[in-house]
């Protein structure tokens, strides 16, 4: 027999297996406003729960301050989800409710067909993870009220005088990158 026939059959078999894996996926549907074409037998995805676990000034001097923020994300679903990114904005409202103090993104979204070294998080069902980020803020001559508030927060710990406002969005999907749609959860905290 010709060995090319066996190679062709093996490639065809692997292609069929890969196609079956890509087509088979979870049958969970996320609730969205106006989502009327949801399958009746498909369970819905419960949205993730986000809590502000910690926000503190960990270091301060005349030139800069380091603020650490931590969020706890809980997955109430029985199946795993992938937390791709968390975008957040941070304000110190005693200084200004309109001037953003810091902000950023935790995680990354996969781009392209294959993503190596991605920074997204698999969150198993009925579990939680804590995502932390450190930010450095530069001192400006116009922010003496802010700097006094941050110094007081650093020196007094939890009983400091800083008043925080944090809001943002978590982007997640099912545990399979090839099935389901991207879901979002918005959050807002005052502390």
C-alpha positions in Angstrom: 0.0 0.0 0.0 1.0 3.6 -0.6 2.1 5.3 2.7 0.5 8.6 1.5 -3.0 7.0 1.9 -2.3 6.3 5.6 -1.0 9.8 6.2 -4.0 11.3 4.4 -6.4 9.2 6.5 -4.6 10.2 9.8 -4.8 13.9 8.9 -8.4 13.6 7.9 -9.1 11.8 11.2 -7.3 14.5 13.3 -9.2 17.2 11.4 -12.5 15.5 12.2 -11.6 15.2 15.9 -10.5 18.9 16.0 -13.7 20.0 14.3 -15.8 18.0 16.8 -14.0 19.6 19.7 -14.5 23.1 18.3 -18.2 22.5 17.6 -18.9 20.9 21.0 -18.9 23.4 23.8 -20.8 24.5 26.9 -24.5 25.1 26.5 -24.7 27.9 29.0 -26.2 31.3 27.9 -25.5 34.6 29.6 -28.5 36.8 30.4 -28.6 40.0 28.5 -31.3 42.7 28.2 -33.7 41.8 25.5 -32.2 38.3 25.0 -35.4 36.6 23.7 -33.9 33.8 21.6 -32.3 31.9 24.5 -32.6 28.1 24.3 -35.1 26.9 26.8 -33.1 23.9 28.0 -29.8 25.8 28.2 -28.8 27.0 31.7 -27.9 30.6 32.1 -24.6 32.0 33.3 -24.8 33.9 36.5 -22.7 37.1 36.4 -19.5 37.3 38.4 -19.5 39.1 41.7 -16.8 41.7 42.3 -15.8 43.1 45.7 -13.1 45.7 46.6 -11.0 43.7 48.9 -8.4 46.3 49.8 -7.1 49.7 48.9 -4.2 51.2 50.7 -1.3 53.6 50.4 1.8 51.3 50.9 4.6 53.9 50.4 4.8 57.7 50.2 7.5 60.3 50.0 7.8 63.9 48.7 7.8 62.8 45.1 5.5 59.8 44.7 3.0 57.5 46.4 2.4 53.8 45.9 -1.2 52.7 46.1 -2.2 49.0 46.1 -5.6 47.9 45.1 -7.1 44.4 45.3 -10.4 43.0 43.9 -12.0 39.7 44.8 -13.9 38.1 42.0 -16.3 35.2 42.7 -17.7 32.8 40.1 -21.2 31.5 41.3 -21.5 29.2 38.3 -20.8 25.5 38.4 -18.5 25.7 35.4 -15.3 27.6 34.9 -15.1 31.0 33.3 -12.1 33.0 31.9 -11.6 36.4 33.3 -9.9 38.3 30.5 -9.5 41.8 31.7 -10.6 44.1 34.5 -10.6 47.8 33.7 -10.8 50.2 36.6 -10.7 53.9 37.4 -9.6 55.3 40.8 -10.5 58.7 42.3 -9.8 60.2 45.7 -13.0 62.1 46.1 -11.8 64.3 49.0 -9.5 65.9 46.5 -11.6 65.7 43.3 -14.5 63.7 42.0 -13.8 64.6 38.4 -10.0 64.2 38.2 -8.9 60.6 37.9 -6.1 59.7 40.3 -5.1 56.4 38.7 -6.6 53.5 36.7 -5.6 50.7 34.5 -6.2 47.2 33.4 -5.5 43.8 35.0 -5.2 40.9 32.6 -5.3 40.9 28.8 -7.5 39.9 26.0 -6.4 37.1 23.7 -5.6 38.4 20.2 -5.3 36.3 17.1 -5.7 32.5 16.7 -3.0 31.4 19.2 -1.9 33.4 22.2 1.1 32.3 24.1 1.9 33.9 27.5 -1.5 35.5 27.8 -2.4 37.2 31.0 -6.0 36.1 31.6 -7.3 34.1 34.5 -9.3 30.8 34.6 -11.8 31.0 37.5 -13.2 27.6 38.5 -16.9 27.2 39.4 -17.9 28.3 42.9 -14.5 29.8 43.6 -12.9 33.2 43.8 -9.6 34.9 42.9 -8.0 38.1 44.2 -6.5 40.4 41.5 -4.0 43.0 42.8 -2.3 46.0 41.2 0.2 48.6 42.5 0.2 52.1 41.1 2.7 54.9 41.5 1.3 58.4 41.6 3.6 61.4 41.1 3.3 64.4 43.4 2.5 67.7 41.7 2.7 71.1 43.3 -1.0 71.6 42.8 -2.1 68.6 44.8 -1.1 69.5 48.3 -4.6 68.6 49.6 -4.4 65.2 47.9 -0.9 64.6 49.3 -1.9 65.4 52.8 -4.8 63.0 52.5 -2.6 60.2 51.1 0.0 60.8 53.9 -2.8 60.6 56.5 -4.0 57.4 54.9 -0.5 55.9 55.0 0.2 56.9 58.6 -3.2 55.9 60.0 -3.9 52.8 57.9 -7.5 51.9 57.7 -8.6 55.0 59.6 -7.0 57.5 57.2 -8.7 60.4 55.7 -8.7 59.3 52.0 -12.1 58.8 50.4 -11.9 56.4 47.5 -14.2 55.9 44.5 -13.5 53.0 42.2 -15.5 51.9 39.2 -14.9 49.7 36.2 -15.8 46.6 34.2 -14.8 42.9 34.2 -14.8 41.1 30.9 -15.3 37.3 31.0 -16.5 34.4 28.9 -17.0 30.6 29.2 -14.1 28.3 29.8 -13.8 27.7 26.1 -12.4 30.5 24.0 -14.3 29.2 21.0 -17.8 29.1 22.4 -20.1 31.6 24.1 -19.9 35.3 23.9 -18.0 37.9 25.9 -19.9 39.0 29.1 -19.3 42.1 31.2 -19.9 43.0 34.8 -19.8 46.6 35.9 -18.8 47.6 39.4 -18.6 50.7 41.6 -17.3 51.1 45.1 -17.1 54.0 47.6 -14.8 53.7 50.6 
